[in-house]
């Protein structure tokens, strides 16, 4: 999946949990200079099946916001 992710401006940083293959990525194309890249979860089956549309779910507005959410939890 990495070549596909890189071509689409995504940096793979993890998975939601053990046994789930949906990549969690930083979406560089959405990164305003002052906020940083948003964090998204992509459907791995859409990528592997080369579907024209890959389902994306927003995880956080930025990596920093994600860290702050975890600290507050």
C-alpha positions as CSV (number, residue, x, y, z in Angstrom):
1,X,0.0,0.0,0.0
2,X,2.9,2.4,0.6
3,X,3.4,3.3,-3.1
4,X,-0.3,4.2,-3.4
5,X,-0.2,6.2,-0.2
6,X,2.9,8.2,-1.2
7,X,1.4,8.9,-4.7
8,X,-1.7,10.4,-3.0
9,X,0.2,12.6,-0.5
10,X,-0.2,10.4,2.5
11,X,2.3,9.3,5.1
12,X,1.5,6.1,6.9
13,X,2.0,6.5,10.7
14,X,0.1,3.5,12.2
15,X,-3.0,1.3,12.4
16,X,-6.1,1.7,14.5
17,X,-5.4,-1.4,16.5
18,X,-3.8,-4.8,16.2
19,X,-5.4,-6.9,13.5
20,X,-6.9,-3.9,11.6
21,X,-5.1,-3.2,8.4
22,X,-6.6,0.3,7.7
23,X,-3.7,2.7,7.5
24,X,-3.7,5.8,9.7
25,X,-2.0,8.5,7.7
26,X,-1.0,12.2,7.8
27,X,-2.7,13.8,4.8
28,X,-0.1,16.2,3.5
29,X,-2.3,17.6,0.8
30,X,-4.7,19.1,3.4
31,X,-1.9,20.6,5.5
32,X,-2.3,24.4,6.0
33,X,1.1,25.8,7.0
34,X,0.0,26.8,10.5
35,X,-2.1,23.7,11.5
36,X,-0.2,20.7,10.2
37,X,-1.6,17.7,8.3
38,X,-4.9,16.2,9.1
39,X,-5.0,12.6,10.4
40,X,-7.1,10.1,8.4
41,X,-8.0,6.5,8.4
42,X,-8.3,4.8,4.9
43,X,-10.1,1.6,4.0
44,X,-7.3,-0.8,3.0
45,X,-9.6,-2.9,0.9
46,X,-10.5,0.0,-1.3
47,X,-6.7,0.6,-1.9
48,X,-5.9,-3.1,-2.5
49,X,-8.9,-3.5,-4.9
50,X,-7.8,-0.4,-6.7
51,X,-11.3,1.1,-6.3
52,X,-11.7,4.6,-7.8
53,X,-12.9,6.0,-4.5
54,X,-11.1,5.2,-1.2
55,X,-13.2,5.7,1.9
56,X,-11.5,8.1,4.3
57,X,-12.5,8.8,7.9
58,X,-11.2,11.8,9.7
59,X,-9.3,10.9,12.9
60,X,-8.2,14.4,13.9
61,X,-7.7,17.8,12.4
62,X,-3.9,17.6,13.0
63,X,-1.3,15.4,14.6
64,X,-0.9,17.9,17.4
65,X,-4.6,17.9,18.1
66,X,-4.6,14.1,18.2
67,X,-1.8,14.1,20.8
68,X,-3.7,16.7,22.8
69,X,-6.9,14.5,22.7
70,X,-4.9,11.6,24.1
71,X,-3.4,13.6,26.9
72,X,-6.8,14.9,27.9
73,X,-8.4,11.4,27.8
